[in-house]
Amino acid sequence: MEEGSVRLDSDLAGEPLVRAAMSESIGRAFSGLGDWQRAGPLVDTALAIRRRVLPADHPDLASSLVTRAQWLLEAGRVAEAEETYSEAITVLTGAGSPESQDLAEAIAAHGYTQHIQGRVAEAEGNYAEALRLYALPNVGPTDKTAETMSNLGWLLSAQGRLEESEEWMRRGYELRLERFGADHPYTASSLNGLAAVTGSQGRWESSLMLADRALRVRQAYFSPDHPSVGEAWVAVARAQRYLGQLSAAEASYRESIRITSAARGPRWAGLGLTWNDLSLVLRQMAQFREAEVAAREAMAIYAETRGEHHLFTAIAAHNLASILAPLDEVEEAERLYRFSLEAKLQSGPANHPGIAQTRSALAGLLVDMGRYAEAEEELRQALDVQVPTLGRDHWQTGLSLVYLGETIEGLVGGGAGRALVVEGYEAVKAGLGPDDVETLSAEARLSRMLESEL
């Protein structure tokens, strides 16, 4: 493939459209391997040729636009991907294809770029329009239909619309069950979506049962060490984690890492999430040094495969900071929180709850350092997002209220912040349970405040 990509310029100089088709094909292959650096120039070449040679409403131009949008999305350039999908939709509509599978897929992907930027209303509208097109007799359902149903399910779940989310996840599962049967890995993928949404409703026993069934389907369909089996272990581990089966969750995450590393290499992009989740389990087990190793591995993989300022790298940096803070490595923790905040602000809107969560965590660290005025500014901005988007009784909002109460107490004294700390602690405990590391931290902060008043 490497040799083929190099010879395109010379061998196909007189056949630009053939060169474009070959460039796009090889670029997609490199993208599939996670090699974004090699994929990018080939994808750009195909698009540039087709822009120059083809009419503005040609379907092959739309194909190149979609391929470039997919590459931009994988490279973390989400806003550019959104613009490119929008152009592809314009081309497909102008090509006289107002009702086609290609248009439905482009609209669904356009919605996904809005989804991950936190623009939920626009994303939901595009998912709905794509599903409307898929329902037409002349378009018909495809596997992408089930994928769109699942993505809509994830979107609704993040908004707390869990019953609607489960309904769409279930419809996606039933479509794949009808098309592929119960023992197909696509069906297993939909089972994992159902496992996630049932877990989000607190039904973690059901979630574990569904995730385990998906794992067994993939183990039977593939070899035990196939990367798809490694991915299935992650869903099992997540359910085990929330059931408090932390040792089992650690073992499941490590089995996933073992299988995936052997099949795809230790620096494969998808391993970043698994290492990151493992670090959270180890943190919850108070194994902070092991958690640090896992979190650093996650951040290194994301920085190498996605880029230093990619959203996933920012999330890993946040988690690493949360591990270093209890180890009193406060300077590096502060640097990582600020890096995460800056990178998140570059990746999405300022009112995204993920940005507010990092502001809140940074503020908690500043409180511990006695820098109350700085903490207050971060907390005001965090709560301005969390209260309207998540609600005052959400555990993330609760943590911010705990830190704000401590800040007010530090600035004013006399028990002025006690009510906020109590309110925040109750929200964290209700959302995460009494044994979660965040609940225990909030409880310790409340206890320190009450003791100081004696």
C-alpha positions as CSV (number, residue, x, y, z in Angstrom):
1,M,0.0,0.0,0.0
2,E,2.9,2.4,0.8
3,E,4.4,1.7,-2.6
4,G,1.1,2.2,-4.3
5,S,0.5,5.6,-2.7
6,V,4.0,6.8,-3.8
7,R,3.5,5.7,-7.5
8,L,0.2,7.4,-8.0
9,D,1.6,10.7,-9.1
10,S,3.8,9.3,-11.8
11,D,1.7,6.3,-13.0
12,L,-1.7,8.0,-13.2
13,A,-0.7,11.6,-14.2
14,G,-2.8,11.4,-17.3
15,E,-5.8,9.8,-15.7
16,P,-6.8,12.2,-12.9
17,L,-10.1,10.6,-12.0
18,V,-8.5,7.2,-11.7
19,R,-5.8,8.8,-9.6
20,A,-8.5,10.4,-7.4
21,A,-10.3,7.1,-7.0
22,M,-7.1,5.3,-6.0
23,S,-6.0,8.1,-3.7
24,E,-9.3,8.0,-1.9
25,S,-9.2,4.2,-1.6
26,I,-5.7,4.1,-0.2
27,G,-6.4,7.1,2.1
28,R,-9.4,5.2,3.5
29,A,-7.2,2.2,4.1
30,F,-4.6,4.2,6.0
31,S,-7.4,5.8,8.1
32,G,-8.7,2.3,8.9
33,L,-5.3,1.5,10.2
34,G,-5.2,4.7,12.3
35,D,-2.5,6.2,10.2
36,W,-3.9,9.7,9.9
37,Q,-0.7,11.3,8.7
38,R,-0.5,9.2,5.6
39,A,-4.2,9.2,5.0
40,G,-4.6,13.0,5.0
41,P,-2.6,14.0,1.9
42,L,-4.2,11.2,-0.2
43,V,-7.7,12.2,0.8
44,D,-6.9,15.8,0.0
45,T,-5.5,14.9,-3.3
46,A,-8.6,13.0,-4.3
47,L,-10.8,15.9,-3.3
48,A,-8.7,18.5,-5.1
49,I,-8.7,16.5,-8.4
50,R,-12.5,16.0,-8.3
51,R,-13.1,19.6,-7.5
52,R,-11.1,20.6,-10.5
53,V,-12.4,18.0,-13.0
54,L,-16.0,17.2,-12.0
55,P,-19.1,19.4,-12.0
56,A,-20.1,20.8,-8.6
57,D,-23.1,18.4,-8.2
58,H,-21.3,15.2,-9.1
59,P,-21.8,12.3,-6.7
60,D,-18.1,11.4,-6.7
61,L,-17.3,14.9,-5.4
62,A,-19.7,14.2,-2.5
63,S,-17.9,10.9,-1.9
64,S,-14.6,12.7,-1.6
65,L,-16.1,15.3,0.7
66,V,-17.5,12.6,3.0
67,T,-14.1,10.8,3.0
68,R,-12.4,14.0,4.0
69,A,-15.0,14.7,6.7
70,Q,-14.4,11.3,8.1
71,W,-10.7,11.9,8.2
72,L,-11.1,15.3,9.8
73,L,-13.4,13.7,12.5
74,E,-10.9,11.0,13.3
75,A,-8.1,13.6,13.4
76,G,-10.1,15.6,16.0
77,R,-10.9,18.5,13.7
78,V,-14.6,18.4,14.4
79,A,-15.7,21.8,13.3
80,E,-14.0,21.3,9.9
81,A,-15.6,17.9,9.6
82,E,-19.0,19.5,10.3
83,E,-18.5,22.0,7.5
84,T,-17.3,19.4,5.1
85,Y,-20.3,17.1,5.7
86,S,-22.5,20.2,5.2
87,E,-20.9,20.7,1.8
88,A,-21.4,17.1,0.9
89,I,-25.1,17.3,1.7
90,T,-25.3,20.4,-0.5
91,V,-23.7,18.4,-3.4
92,L,-25.9,15.4,-2.9
93,T,-29.0,17.5,-2.8
94,G,-28.0,19.4,-5.9
95,A,-27.2,16.1,-7.7
96,G,-30.9,15.4,-7.8
97,S,-30.6,12.9,-4.9
98,P,-32.9,14.4,-2.2
99,E,-33.8,10.9,-1.1
100,S,-30.9,8.5,-1.1
101,Q,-28.9,6.3,1.3
102,D,-25.8,8.5,0.6
103,L,-27.7,11.6,1.7
104,A,-29.2,9.9,4.8
105,E,-25.7,8.8,5.8
106,A,-24.2,12.2,5.3
107,I,-27.0,13.9,7.3
108,A,-26.5,11.3,10.1
109,A,-22.7,11.9,10.2
110,H,-23.3,15.7,10.1
111,G,-25.5,15.2,13.1
112,Y,-22.8,13.2,14.9
113,T,-20.3,16.1,14.5
114,Q,-22.9,18.4,16.2
115,H,-23.5,15.7,18.8
116,I,-19.9,15.6,20.0
117,Q,-19.7,19.4,20.0
118,G,-22.6,19.5,22.5
119,R,-25.2,21.0,20.1
120,V,-27.8,18.5,21.0
121,A,-30.9,20.1,19.4
122,E,-29.2,20.4,15.9
123,A,-27.8,16.8,16.3
124,E,-31.2,15.4,17.2
125,G,-32.8,17.1,14.2
126,N,-30.3,15.7,11.8
127,Y,-30.6,12.2,13.3
128,A,-34.4,12.4,13.0
129,E,-34.1,13.6,9.3
130,A,-31.7,10.7,8.5
131,L,-34.0,8.2,10.1
132,R,-36.9,9.7,8.1
133,L,-35.0,9.1,4.9
134,Y,-34.0,5.6,5.9
135,A,-37.7,4.8,6.5
136,L,-38.6,5.7,2.9
137,P,-39.3,2.7,0.6
138,N,-36.9,3.9,-2.1
139,V,-34.1,4.3,0.5
140,G,-34.7,1.5,2.9
141,P,-32.8,0.6,6.1
142,T,-29.1,-0.3,6.2
143,D,-26.7,-1.1,8.9
144,K,-26.1,2.7,9.1
145,T,-29.7,3.0,10.1
146,A,-29.1,1.0,13.3
147,E,-25.9,3.0,13.9
148,T,-27.9,6.2,13.7
149,M,-30.5,4.8,16.1
150,S,-27.8,4.0,18.5
151,N,-26.2,7.5,18.2
152,L,-29.6,9.1,18.8
153,G,-29.9,6.8,21.9
154,W,-26.5,8.0,23.2
155,L,-27.6,11.6,22.6
156,L,-30.8,11.2,24.5
157,S,-29.1,9.3,27.3
158,A,-26.7,12.2,27.8
159,Q,-29.7,14.5,28.3
160,G,-31.2,12.2,30.9
161,R,-34.0,11.1,28.5
162,L,-33.3,7.5,29.4
163,E,-36.6,5.9,28.4
164,E,-36.4,7.4,24.9
165,S,-32.8,6.5,24.7
166,E,-33.5,2.8,25.5
167,E,-36.3,2.8,22.9
168,W,-34.0,3.9,20.1
169,M,-31.2,1.5,21.3
170,R,-33.7,-1.3,21.3
171,R,-34.9,-0.4,17.9
172,G,-31.4,-0.5,16.6
173,Y,-30.8,-3.8,18.2
174,E,-34.0,-5.3,16.8
175,L,-33.1,-4.1,13.3
176,R,-29.7,-5.8,13.5
177,L,-31.3,-8.9,15.0
178,E,-33.7,-9.0,12.0
179,R,-31.0,-8.4,9.4
180,F,-28.1,-10.4,10.9
181,G,-29.4,-12.8,13.6
182,A,-28.7,-13.1,17.3
183,D,-25.2,-14.4,16.8
184,H,-23.7,-11.7,14.6
185,P,-21.2,-9.2,16.0
186,Y,-23.2,-6.2,14.7
187,T,-26.1,-7.4,16.8
188,A,-23.6,-7.7,19.7
189,S,-22.6,-4.1,19.2
190,S,-26.2,-3.0,19.7
191,L,-26.4,-5.2,22.8
192,N,-23.5,-3.1,24.1
193,G,-25.5,0.0,23.5
194,L,-28.5,-1.4,25.4
195,A,-26.1,-2.4,28.2
196,A,-24.9,1.2,28.5
197,V,-28.3,2.8,28.6
198,T,-29.7,0.3,31.1
199,G,-26.7,0.9,33.2
200,S,-27.3,4.7,33.0
201,Q,-30.7,3.9,34.5
202,G,-29.0,2.2,37.5
203,R,-29.9,-1.3,36.2
204,W,-26.3,-2.4,36.3
205,E,-27.2,-6.1,36.8
206,S,-29.1,-6.0,33.5
207,S,-26.3,-4.1,31.9
208,L,-23.8,-6.7,32.9
209,M,-26.0,-9.5,31.6
210,L,-26.4,-7.8,28.2
211,A,-22.7,-7.0,28.0
212,D,-21.8,-10.5,28.9
213,R,-24.1,-11.8,26.2
214,A,-22.5,-9.6,23.6
215,L,-19.0,-10.8,24.8
216,R,-20.1,-14.4,24.3
217,V,-21.5,-13.8,20.8
218,R,-18.1,-12.3,19.8
219,Q,-16.1,-15.0,21.4
220,A,-18.2,-17.6,19.5
221,Y,-18.0,-15.7,16.2
222,F,-14.3,-14.8,16.3
223,S,-11.2,-16.3,17.9
224,P,-10.8,-15.6,21.7
225,D,-8.0,-13.1,20.9
226,H,-9.8,-11.2,18.2
227,P,-9.8,-7.4,18.7
228,S,-13.6,-7.4,18.7
229,V,-13.5,-9.6,21.7
230,G,-11.2,-7.2,23.3
231,E,-13.7,-4.4,22.8
232,A,-16.5,-6.5,24.2
233,W,-14.5,-6.9,27.5
234,V,-14.7,-3.1,28.0
235,A,-18.5,-3.1,28.2
236,V,-18.3,-6.0,30.8
237,A,-15.7,-4.1,32.8
238,R,-17.8,-0.9,32.8
239,A,-20.8,-2.7,34.3
240,Q,-18.6,-4.5,36.8
241,R,-17.1,-1.1,37.8
242,Y,-20.5,0.4,38.6
243,L,-21.6,-2.7,40.5
244,G,-18.7,-2.2,42.7
245,Q,-16.9,-5.3,41.4
246,L,-13.7,-3.4,41.1
247,S,-11.2,-6.3,41.1
248,A,-13.3,-8.0,38.4
249,A,-13.5,-4.7,36.4
250,E,-9.7,-4.3,36.6
251,A,-9.2,-7.9,35.3
252,S,-11.7,-7.3,32.5
253,Y,-10.0,-4.0,31.4
254,R,-6.6,-5.7,31.5
255,E,-7.8,-8.6,29.4
256,S,-9.1,-6.1,26.9
257,I,-5.8,-4.4,26.8
258,R,-3.9,-7.7,26.4
259,I,-6.0,-8.8,23.5
260,T,-6.2,-5.5,21.7
261,S,-2.4,-4.7,22.2
262,A,-1.5,-8.1,20.7
263,A,-3.9,-7.7,17.7
264,R,-3.5,-4.0,16.9
265,G,-0.4,-2.9,18.7
266,P,0.1,-1.3,22.1
267,R,-0.3,2.2,20.7
268,W,-3.6,1.7,18.9
269,A,-5.8,4.7,19.3
270,G,-8.8,2.8,20.8
271,L,-6.6,1.6,23.7
272,G,-6.5,5.1,25.0
273,L,-10.1,4.8,26.3
274,T,-9.5,1.4,27.9
275,W,-6.4,2.6,29.7
276,N,-8.3,5.7,30.8
277,D,-11.2,3.7,32.2
278,L,-8.7,1.4,34.0
279,S,-7.1,4.4,35.6
280,L,-10.5,5.4,37.0
281,V,-11.1,1.9,38.5
282,L,-7.6,1.9,40.1
283,R,-8.3,5.4,41.4
284,Q,-11.5,4.2,42.9
285,M,-9.6,1.4,44.6
286,A,-7.1,4.0,46.0
287,Q,-4.3,2.4,44.0
288,F,-3.1,5.8,42.9
289,R,0.3,5.0,41.6
290,E,-1.0,2.2,39.4
291,A,-3.8,4.6,38.3
292,E,-1.2,7.1,37.4
293,V,0.6,4.7,35.2
294,A,-2.6,3.8,33.4
295,A,-3.6,7.5,33.0
296,R,-0.2,8.4,31.6
297,E,-0.5,5.6,29.1
298,A,-3.9,6.8,28.0
299,M,-2.7,10.4,27.6
300,A,0.4,9.3,25.6
301,I,-1.7,7.2,23.2
302,Y,-4.2,10.0,22.6
303,A,-1.4,12.6,22.1
304,E,0.4,10.3,19.7
305,T,-2.6,9.1,17.7
306,R,-5.0,12.0,17.9
307,G,-2.8,15.0,18.7
308,E,-1.7,16.8,21.8
309,H,-4.7,19.2,21.8
310,H,-7.4,16.6,20.8
311,L,-10.5,16.4,23.0
312,F,-9.6,12.8,24.1
313,T,-6.1,14.0,25.1
314,A,-7.7,16.7,27.2
315,I,-10.0,14.2,28.9
316,A,-7.1,12.0,29.8
317,A,-5.2,15.0,31.1
318,H,-8.1,15.8,33.4
319,N,-8.2,12.3,34.7
320,L,-4.4,12.2,35.3
321,A,-4.7,15.4,37.2
322,S,-7.5,14.0,39.4
323,I,-5.1,11.1,40.3
324,L,-2.1,13.3,41.0
325,A,-4.0,15.7,43.3
326,P,-4.4,13.1,46.1
327,L,-0.7,12.3,45.8
328,D,0.0,16.0,46.6
329,E,1.6,16.5,43.2
330,V,-0.4,19.7,43.0
331,E,1.8,21.7,40.6
332,E,1.6,19.1,37.8
333,A,-2.1,18.5,38.6
334,E,-2.8,22.2,38.2
335,R,-0.9,22.3,34.9
336,L,-2.8,19.4,33.6
337,Y,-6.2,20.8,34.6
338,R,-5.4,24.1,32.8
339,F,-4.1,22.2,29.7
340,S,-7.3,20.1,29.7
341,L,-9.4,23.2,30.0
342,E,-7.7,25.0,27.2
343,A,-7.9,22.0,24.9
344,K,-11.6,21.5,25.6
345,L,-12.3,25.1,24.9
346,Q,-10.7,24.7,21.5
347,S,-12.7,21.6,20.8
348,G,-16.3,22.5,21.8
349,P,-18.6,25.3,23.0
350,A,-17.8,27.0,26.3
351,N,-21.1,25.9,27.8
352,H,-20.4,22.2,27.4
353,P,-20.7,20.2,30.7
354,G,-17.3,18.6,30.2
355,I,-15.6,22.0,30.2
356,A,-17.5,22.9,33.4
357,Q,-16.4,19.7,35.0
358,T,-12.7,20.6,34.4
359,R,-13.3,24.1,35.7
360,S,-14.8,22.6,38.8
361,A,-12.0,20.1,39.4
362,L,-9.4,22.9,38.9
363,A,-11.3,25.0,41.5
364,G,-11.3,22.1,44.0
365,L,-7.5,22.0,43.6
366,L,-7.2,25.7,44.1
367,V,-9.4,25.5,47.2
368,D,-7.0,22.9,48.6
369,M,-4.1,25.4,47.9
370,G,-5.9,28.2,49.6
371,R,-6.4,30.2,46.4
372,Y,-10.0,31.0,47.1
373,A,-10.5,34.0,44.8
374,E,-9.2,32.1,41.8
375,A,-11.4,29.1,42.7
376,E,-14.5,31.3,43.0
377,E,-14.1,32.6,39.5
378,E,-13.8,29.1,38.0
379,L,-16.8,27.8,40.1
380,R,-19.1,30.6,39.1
381,Q,-18.4,29.8,35.4
382,A,-18.8,26.1,36.0
383,L,-22.1,26.4,37.8
384,D,-23.4,28.8,35.2
385,V,-23.2,25.8,32.8
386,Q,-24.0,22.9,35.2
387,V,-27.2,24.2,36.8
388,P,-29.1,24.8,33.6
389,T,-27.7,21.8,31.7
390,L,-27.3,19.1,34.3
391,G,-29.5,20.3,37.2
392,R,-28.7,21.3,40.7
393,D,-29.0,17.8,42.0
394,H,-26.5,16.2,39.5
395,W,-23.4,14.9,41.1
396,Q,-21.1,17.1,39.0
397,T,-23.0,20.2,40.1
398,G,-22.8,18.8,43.6
399,L,-19.1,18.7,43.6
400,S,-19.0,22.4,42.4
401,L,-21.3,23.3,45.2
402,V,-19.0,21.6,47.7
403,Y,-16.0,23.5,46.4
404,L,-18.0,26.8,46.3
405,G,-19.1,26.3,49.9
406,E,-15.5,25.7,50.9
407,T,-14.5,28.8,49.0
408,I,-17.1,31.0,50.7
409,E,-16.0,29.6,54.1
410,G,-12.4,30.4,53.2
411,L,-13.2,33.9,52.2
412,V,-15.9,34.8,54.8
413,G,-15.8,32.2,57.5
414,G,-18.4,31.7,60.3
415,G,-20.1,28.8,58.7
416,A,-21.2,30.8,55.6
417,G,-20.5,28.0,53.2
418,R,-21.8,25.1,55.3
419,A,-25.2,24.8,53.6
420,L,-23.7,24.6,50.1
421,V,-21.3,21.9,51.2
422,V,-24.1,19.8,52.7
423,E,-26.3,20.3,49.6
424,G,-23.4,19.4,47.3
425,Y,-22.4,16.3,49.3
426,E,-26.0,15.0,49.3
427,A,-26.1,15.4,45.5
428,V,-22.8,13.6,45.0
429,K,-23.8,10.7,47.3
430,A,-27.2,10.3,45.6
431,G,-25.6,10.3,42.1
432,L,-22.6,8.1,42.7
433,G,-23.4,6.1,45.8
434,P,-21.8,6.3,49.3
435,D,-18.7,4.4,48.4
436,D,-17.5,6.2,45.3
437,V,-14.2,8.1,45.6
438,E,-15.8,11.4,44.8
439,T,-18.5,10.9,47.5
440,L,-15.8,10.0,50.1
441,S,-13.8,13.1,49.1
442,A,-16.9,15.3,49.5
443,E,-17.7,13.7,52.8
444,A,-14.2,14.3,54.0
445,R,-14.5,18.0,53.0
446,L,-17.8,18.3,54.9
447,S,-16.3,16.6,58.0
448,R,-13.3,19.0,58.0
449,M,-15.7,22.0,57.8
450,L,-17.9,20.7,60.7
451,E,-14.8,20.0,62.8
452,S,-13.4,23.5,62.2
453,E,-16.7,25.0,63.6
454,L,-16.4,23.1,66.9
